[in-house]
Amino acid sequence: MERAPHVARGGGAAVVLTLLIALVEAVEVAAASWHRAQEFRAQAKAAAEAAVLLRAAAGLTGTRSTGPKAAHRPGPARTR
């Protein structure tokens, strides 16, 4: 019978198993991140399409849009 490879003897198998588990977990995290990025990209595309439709609707109703307006942000509270 042939001798087992060095990795299969002793603690080497545990090291290889640990590395494989870490690799699988890294792939899972990468896949989840990729899917999340795809969802954000879809949301951004939908928002851009909605903006085009809103501009078109504003043009039909005669409403003029001067572009995005800055939101009012009050300054820090003043104390006396």
Buried (B, 14 or more C-beta within 10 A) or exposed (E): EEEEEEEEEEEEEEEEEEEEEEEEEEEEEEEEEEEEEEEEEEEEEEEEEEEEEEEEEEEEEEEEEEEEEEEEEEEEEEEE
